[in-house]
Amino acid sequence: MRFAYTAIDPTGKERSGVLEAPDPDRAAAQVKGKGLFALRIDPATEARLPAKETKAAPRARAGRPFVIGRPVSAAALTVFTRQLATLVQSGLPLLRALRVLERQEPAPGFRWVLGALAETVNAGGNLSDGLRAHPRVFDGLYVSMVQAGEAGGKLGVVLQQLARFMEKAEKIKGKVRSAMFYPVTVIVITVAILSALLVFVVPKFKAIFADVLKGAPLPPLTSLVLSASDFVRGHFVLLAGILVAGAIALRWLAGTRSGARSCDWLRLHVPLVGSLFLKAAIARFARTLGTLMTSGVPILQALLITRETSGSLLVAEVVTATHDRVKAGESLAAPLAAAKLFPPMVSSMVEVGEETGALADMLVRVADIYDDEVDNAVAGLTSLIEPVMIVFLALVVGTVVIALFLPIVRILQMMG
């Protein structure tokens, strides 16, 4: 079978050609055997070889496309980081690597950002300078690690570390989201079913009861359900407005410092799920700080970056106090132990890391431990929440059904 390939040689020039191979893997192996780095391998009949880019003149920059939200998702940014690390470690010049990734990027917004980064590098600037101009895409952690990699001459290694960090962070986020998805879904379904029963089903039974029972008293539970139905139907717009206003008020409150702190405290201390959020926050703190220190970022700067990317106001306060005390000459373990937010094991392992001179490695180990703790917490929480939610749904819907069934029993007795 014939395959057309596009690759890059050790000097950074694009090479194209056609070769014979039984499958794409063998074709990729042949390209690698030629000393080339494969960018694309396609069946020869479907290949679309990219045109070579000339260096005669800089390309004209199109206007920035309009994008709602972030120009790129966290998962796509992780893929880009790993691809850039691979290209740089393969000996490809940074400018050529950025141009290659720009050309194959499908998202218009992020493709524009990559073009801007390439122009910054082409003009003689550092990659970190270009990253800093796009804070919606690259946060302080990303910029500082790249800057440290540039200063130490190990940009490819640091990009690999950054990609691994981002993959771990997304994995933890996904597990927390999966743990919360089931109960939220069940609650939404329960509310939808209950609303449909009260608005559409219960009124029909009310008319039947009034016609058959001729004003006879109804069981208390039935009267309560009928009254709830009348209230929901008569004040539906008001209830919807209250829900919308409540959501807006909560969002505004969460935007204030005191409100955000209260929400964060509640999230970390709520029964059942609070420990899950706390373990995820500890894992993020330890992995961020450990990765930054491994990449060569000074500890005081690493603490400031960790504070800004912690995702928790309470954790950020602890990191701020830790930064101030470390700046004053204290160890890292002492303020962590005094904060009482993290378990004693964290401060103990940090203290051991400081004493042995392997603090960065110890922080990464702490993160790995709490990643496993999050895995176990998600598994336990899922097994516990599933039957609880099923019972909750059954109680809510079953209460309405029983309330409607009780008068039917009385009607059957009257007919008998």
C-alpha positions as CSV (number, residue, x, y, z in Angstrom):
1,M,0.0,0.0,0.0
2,R,1.3,3.5,-0.9
3,F,1.4,6.2,1.7
4,A,2.2,9.9,1.3
5,Y,4.0,11.6,4.2
6,T,4.9,15.0,5.3
7,A,7.8,15.2,7.8
8,I,10.5,17.5,9.1
9,D,14.2,16.8,8.9
10,P,16.8,17.7,11.7
11,T,17.4,21.1,10.2
12,G,13.7,22.0,10.4
13,K,12.8,21.8,6.7
14,E,9.7,20.0,5.5
15,R,10.1,16.9,3.5
16,S,7.4,15.1,1.5
17,G,7.3,11.8,-0.3
18,V,5.6,8.5,-1.1
19,L,6.6,5.1,0.2
20,E,5.3,1.5,0.2
21,A,4.2,-0.1,3.5
22,P,1.6,-2.6,4.6
23,D,0.0,-0.3,7.2
24,P,0.4,3.3,8.6
25,D,2.5,2.1,11.6
26,R,5.1,0.5,9.3
27,A,5.0,3.7,7.2
28,A,5.7,5.8,10.3
29,A,8.6,3.5,11.2
30,Q,10.1,4.0,7.7
31,V,9.8,7.7,8.0
32,K,11.5,7.6,11.4
33,G,14.2,5.4,9.9
34,K,15.0,8.1,7.4
35,G,15.8,10.4,10.3
36,L,12.6,12.5,9.9
37,F,9.9,13.5,12.3
38,A,6.5,12.6,10.7
39,L,3.8,15.2,10.8
40,R,1.3,13.4,8.7
41,I,0.9,10.1,6.9
42,D,-2.0,9.4,4.6
43,P,-3.0,6.8,2.0
44,A,-1.5,8.2,-1.3
45,T,-4.9,8.6,-2.9
46,E,-6.2,10.8,-0.1
47,A,-3.0,12.7,0.9
48,R,-3.1,16.4,1.0
49,L,0.5,17.5,1.4
50,P,0.9,20.9,3.0
51,A,2.6,23.5,1.0
52,K,6.0,24.6,2.2
53,E,6.2,27.8,4.0
54,T,8.7,30.4,2.7
55,K,10.6,32.8,4.8
56,A,10.8,35.5,2.2
57,A,8.3,37.7,3.9
58,P,6.2,37.5,7.0
59,R,2.6,36.4,6.5
60,A,-0.2,38.9,6.7
61,R,-2.1,38.6,10.0
62,A,-5.9,38.3,9.7
63,G,-8.1,39.9,12.3
64,R,-8.7,38.2,15.5
65,P,-11.8,36.0,15.2
66,F,-14.7,36.5,17.7
67,V,-14.7,33.8,20.3
68,I,-17.1,33.4,23.2
69,G,-15.2,32.2,26.3
70,R,-11.8,30.6,26.1
71,P,-10.4,30.2,22.6
72,V,-9.3,26.6,23.5
73,S,-10.4,23.9,26.0
74,A,-8.2,22.6,28.7
75,A,-7.9,19.2,27.0
76,A,-6.9,20.8,23.6
77,L,-4.4,23.0,25.4
78,T,-2.9,19.9,27.0
79,V,-2.6,18.2,23.6
80,F,-0.9,21.4,22.2
81,T,1.6,21.5,25.1
82,R,2.6,17.8,24.6
83,Q,2.9,18.3,20.8
84,L,5.1,21.4,21.2
85,A,7.2,19.6,23.8
86,T,7.7,16.6,21.4
87,L,8.7,18.9,18.5
88,V,11.1,21.0,20.5
89,Q,12.7,17.9,22.0
90,S,13.1,16.4,18.5
91,G,15.4,19.4,17.7
92,L,12.8,21.4,15.7
93,P,13.3,25.2,16.0
94,L,10.6,26.8,18.2
95,L,9.4,29.0,15.4
96,R,8.9,26.2,13.0
97,A,7.2,24.1,15.6
98,L,4.7,26.9,16.3
99,R,4.0,27.3,12.6
100,V,3.4,23.6,12.2
101,L,1.0,23.5,15.1
102,E,-0.7,26.6,13.9
103,R,-1.3,25.1,10.5
104,Q,-2.9,22.0,11.9
105,E,-5.0,23.7,14.6
106,P,-8.8,23.5,13.8
107,A,-10.1,26.1,16.2
108,P,-9.9,29.6,14.6
109,G,-9.4,31.4,17.9
110,F,-6.5,29.3,19.1
111,R,-5.0,29.2,15.6
112,W,-4.9,33.0,15.7
113,V,-3.2,32.8,19.2
114,L,-0.6,30.4,17.8
115,G,0.1,32.7,14.9
116,A,0.6,35.6,17.4
117,L,3.0,33.5,19.4
118,A,5.0,32.6,16.2
119,E,5.2,36.3,15.3
120,T,6.5,37.1,18.8
121,V,9.2,34.5,18.5
122,N,10.0,35.5,14.9
123,A,10.5,39.1,16.1
124,G,13.1,37.9,18.6
125,G,11.0,37.7,21.7
126,N,10.7,34.8,24.1
127,L,7.9,32.3,24.1
128,S,6.9,33.4,27.6
129,D,6.5,37.0,26.4
130,G,4.0,35.8,23.8
131,L,2.2,33.6,26.3
132,R,1.9,36.5,28.8
133,A,-0.1,38.5,26.2
134,H,-2.9,35.9,26.2
135,P,-4.0,35.5,29.8
136,R,-7.3,33.9,28.8
137,V,-5.5,31.0,27.3
138,F,-2.2,30.7,29.4
139,D,-2.4,31.2,33.1
140,G,0.4,32.3,35.4
141,L,1.5,28.7,36.1
142,Y,1.9,28.0,32.3
143,V,3.8,31.3,31.7
144,S,6.1,30.9,34.7
145,M,7.1,27.3,33.9
146,V,7.9,28.2,30.3
147,Q,9.9,31.2,31.5
148,A,11.8,28.9,33.8
149,G,12.4,26.4,31.0
150,E,13.7,29.1,28.7
151,A,16.1,30.4,31.5
152,G,17.4,27.0,32.2
153,G,17.7,25.9,28.5
154,K,15.4,23.0,29.0
155,L,12.1,24.2,27.4
156,G,11.2,20.8,26.0
157,V,11.6,19.1,29.3
158,V,9.6,21.7,31.1
159,L,6.8,21.5,28.5
160,Q,6.7,17.8,29.0
161,Q,6.3,18.3,32.8
162,L,3.7,20.9,32.2
163,A,1.7,18.6,29.9
164,R,1.8,15.8,32.5
165,F,0.7,18.3,35.2
166,M,-2.3,19.4,33.0
167,E,-3.3,15.9,32.3
168,K,-3.2,15.0,36.0
169,A,-5.2,18.2,36.8
170,E,-7.9,17.4,34.2
171,K,-8.1,13.8,35.5
172,I,-8.8,15.0,39.0
173,K,-11.4,17.5,37.7
174,G,-13.1,14.8,35.7
175,K,-13.4,12.5,38.7
176,V,-14.9,15.2,40.9
177,R,-17.3,16.2,38.1
178,S,-18.3,12.5,37.6
179,A,-18.9,12.2,41.4
180,M,-21.3,15.2,41.4
181,F,-23.0,14.4,38.0
182,Y,-25.2,11.5,39.3
183,P,-26.8,13.3,42.3
184,V,-27.3,16.5,40.3
185,T,-29.0,14.6,37.5
186,V,-31.2,12.7,39.9
187,I,-32.3,15.9,41.6
188,V,-33.1,17.6,38.3
189,I,-35.1,14.6,37.1
190,T,-37.0,14.5,40.5
191,V,-37.9,18.2,40.3
192,A,-39.0,17.8,36.6
193,I,-41.2,14.7,37.5
194,L,-42.7,16.3,40.6
195,S,-43.5,19.5,38.6
196,A,-45.2,17.6,35.9
197,L,-47.3,15.6,38.4
198,L,-48.4,18.7,40.3
199,V,-49.1,20.8,37.2
200,F,-50.7,18.2,34.9
201,V,-51.7,15.0,36.7
202,V,-52.9,16.1,40.1
203,P,-55.5,18.6,38.8
204,K,-57.2,15.8,36.8
205,F,-57.5,13.7,39.9
206,K,-58.8,16.6,41.9
207,A,-61.7,17.0,39.4
208,I,-62.4,13.3,39.7
209,F,-62.4,13.4,43.5
210,A,-64.7,16.5,43.6
211,D,-67.2,14.8,41.2
212,V,-67.3,11.4,42.9
213,L,-66.9,12.1,46.6
214,K,-69.3,15.1,46.5
215,G,-67.3,17.2,48.9
216,A,-66.4,14.4,51.3
217,P,-63.3,15.0,53.3
218,L,-60.0,13.8,51.8
219,P,-57.1,12.2,53.6
220,P,-54.6,14.7,55.0
221,L,-51.8,13.6,52.7
222,T,-54.1,14.0,49.7
223,S,-55.2,17.5,50.8
224,L,-51.6,18.5,51.2
225,V,-50.7,17.4,47.7
226,L,-53.8,19.0,46.2
227,S,-52.9,22.3,48.0
228,A,-49.3,22.1,46.7
229,S,-50.6,21.6,43.2
230,D,-52.9,24.6,43.4
231,F,-50.1,26.7,44.8
232,V,-47.7,25.7,42.0
233,R,-50.2,26.2,39.3
234,G,-51.3,29.6,40.7
235,H,-47.9,31.0,41.3
236,F,-45.8,29.3,38.6
237,V,-44.4,32.6,37.3
238,L,-43.6,33.8,40.8
239,L,-41.8,30.5,41.7
240,A,-39.8,30.7,38.4
241,G,-38.9,34.3,39.2
242,I,-37.8,33.4,42.7
243,L,-35.6,30.6,41.4
244,V,-34.0,32.9,38.8
245,A,-33.5,35.7,41.3
246,G,-32.0,33.2,43.8
247,A,-29.5,32.0,41.2
248,I,-28.5,35.6,40.3
249,A,-28.2,36.5,44.0
250,L,-26.0,33.4,44.7
251,R,-23.8,34.2,41.7
252,W,-23.4,37.8,42.9
253,L,-22.7,36.7,46.4
254,A,-20.1,34.2,45.2
255,G,-18.4,37.2,43.4
256,T,-17.8,39.0,46.7
257,R,-14.8,38.0,48.8
258,S,-16.8,37.2,51.9
259,G,-19.4,35.3,49.9
260,A,-16.8,33.4,48.0
261,R,-15.0,32.5,51.2
262,S,-18.3,31.3,52.7
263,C,-19.1,29.2,49.6
264,D,-15.6,27.8,49.6
265,W,-15.8,26.9,53.3
266,L,-19.2,25.2,52.7
267,R,-17.9,23.3,49.8
268,L,-14.9,21.9,51.7
269,H,-16.9,21.1,54.9
270,V,-20.3,19.8,53.5
271,P,-20.9,16.2,54.6
272,L,-20.0,13.4,52.2
273,V,-18.6,15.5,49.4
274,G,-16.6,18.0,51.4
275,S,-13.7,15.6,52.0
276,L,-13.6,14.9,48.2
277,F,-13.2,18.6,47.4
278,L,-10.6,19.1,50.1
279,K,-8.5,16.1,48.9
280,A,-8.7,17.5,45.3
281,A,-7.6,20.9,46.5
282,I,-4.6,19.4,48.4
283,A,-3.6,17.4,45.4
284,R,-3.7,20.5,43.1
285,F,-1.7,22.6,45.6
286,A,1.0,20.0,46.1
287,R,1.3,19.1,42.4
288,T,1.4,22.8,41.3
289,L,4.0,23.7,43.8
290,G,6.1,20.6,43.2
291,T,6.0,20.9,39.4
292,L,7.0,24.6,39.6
293,M,9.9,23.8,41.9
294,T,11.0,20.9,39.7
295,S,11.0,23.2,36.7
296,G,13.4,25.6,38.5
297,V,10.9,28.3,39.6
298,P,12.1,29.9,43.0
299,I,10.0,28.9,45.9
300,L,8.6,32.3,46.7
301,Q,7.5,32.9,43.1
302,A,6.2,29.3,43.0
303,L,4.0,30.0,46.1
304,L,2.6,33.1,44.5
305,I,1.7,31.2,41.3
306,T,0.2,28.4,43.4
307,R,-2.0,30.9,45.2
308,E,-3.3,32.3,42.0
309,T,-4.1,28.9,40.5
310,S,-5.3,27.1,43.6
311,G,-9.0,27.4,42.7
312,S,-9.9,27.7,46.4
313,L,-10.0,30.9,48.4
314,L,-9.2,29.1,51.7
315,V,-6.2,27.4,50.2
316,A,-5.1,30.7,48.7
317,E,-5.2,32.3,52.1
318,V,-3.1,29.5,53.5
319,V,-0.6,29.8,50.7
320,T,-0.4,33.6,51.2
321,A,0.4,33.2,54.9
322,T,2.9,30.5,54.0
323,H,4.6,32.8,51.4
324,D,4.9,35.6,54.0
325,R,6.5,33.3,56.7
326,V,8.8,31.6,54.2
327,K,9.9,35.0,53.0
328,A,10.7,35.9,56.7
329,G,13.0,32.9,56.9
330,E,10.7,30.1,58.2
331,S,10.3,26.6,56.8
332,L,7.5,25.6,54.5
333,A,6.1,22.9,56.8
334,A,5.5,25.1,59.9
335,P,2.9,27.5,58.4
336,L,1.1,24.6,56.6
337,A,0.8,22.8,60.0
338,A,-0.4,26.0,61.7
339,A,-3.2,26.6,59.1
340,K,-5.1,23.5,60.3
341,L,-6.7,23.2,56.8
342,F,-4.4,20.4,55.5
343,P,-4.1,17.1,57.3
344,P,-0.9,16.6,59.5
345,M,0.5,14.1,57.0
346,V,1.0,16.9,54.4
347,S,3.0,19.1,56.7
348,S,5.0,16.1,58.0
349,M,5.9,14.9,54.4
350,V,6.8,18.5,53.5
351,E,9.0,18.7,56.6
352,V,10.8,15.5,55.6
353,G,11.3,16.8,52.1
354,E,12.9,20.0,53.4
355,E,15.2,18.0,55.7
356,T,16.3,15.7,52.9
357,G,16.6,18.4,50.2
358,A,14.0,16.7,48.1
359,L,11.0,19.0,48.7
360,A,9.8,19.1,45.1
361,D,9.8,15.3,44.8
362,M,8.0,15.0,48.2
363,L,5.3,17.5,47.0
364,V,4.7,15.5,43.9
365,R,4.5,12.4,46.0
366,V,1.9,14.1,48.3
367,A,-0.1,14.9,45.1
368,D,0.1,11.3,44.0
369,I,-1.2,10.1,47.4
370,Y,-4.1,12.5,47.3
371,D,-4.9,11.6,43.7
372,D,-5.3,8.1,44.9
373,E,-7.4,9.3,47.8
374,V,-9.7,11.2,45.3
375,D,-10.1,8.0,43.3
376,N,-11.1,6.0,46.5
377,A,-13.4,8.9,47.6
378,V,-15.1,9.0,44.2
379,A,-15.7,5.2,44.2
380,G,-17.0,5.2,47.8
381,L,-19.2,8.3,47.2
382,T,-20.7,6.9,44.0
383,S,-21.6,3.6,45.7
384,L,-23.1,5.5,48.6
385,I,-25.0,8.2,46.7
386,E,-26.6,5.9,44.1
387,P,-28.9,4.0,46.5
388,V,-29.6,7.2,48.5
389,M,-30.7,9.1,45.3
390,I,-32.9,6.1,44.2
391,V,-34.6,6.1,47.6
392,F,-35.0,9.9,47.5
393,L,-36.6,9.7,44.0
394,A,-38.9,6.9,45.1
395,L,-40.0,8.8,48.3
396,V,-40.8,12.0,46.4
397,V,-42.7,10.4,43.6
398,G,-44.2,7.6,45.8
399,T,-45.6,10.2,48.2
400,V,-47.6,11.9,45.4
401,V,-48.8,8.5,44.0
402,I,-49.9,7.3,47.5
403,A,-51.7,10.6,48.1
404,L,-53.7,10.1,44.9
405,F,-54.3,6.4,45.6
406,L,-55.9,6.9,49.0
407,P,-59.1,8.6,47.8
408,I,-59.4,5.9,45.1
409,V,-59.6,3.3,47.8
410,R,-62.4,5.2,49.5
411,I,-64.2,5.5,46.1
412,L,-64.0,1.7,45.6
413,Q,-65.3,1.1,49.1
414,M,-68.3,3.4,48.3
415,M,-69.0,1.7,45.1
416,G,-68.9,-1.7,46.9
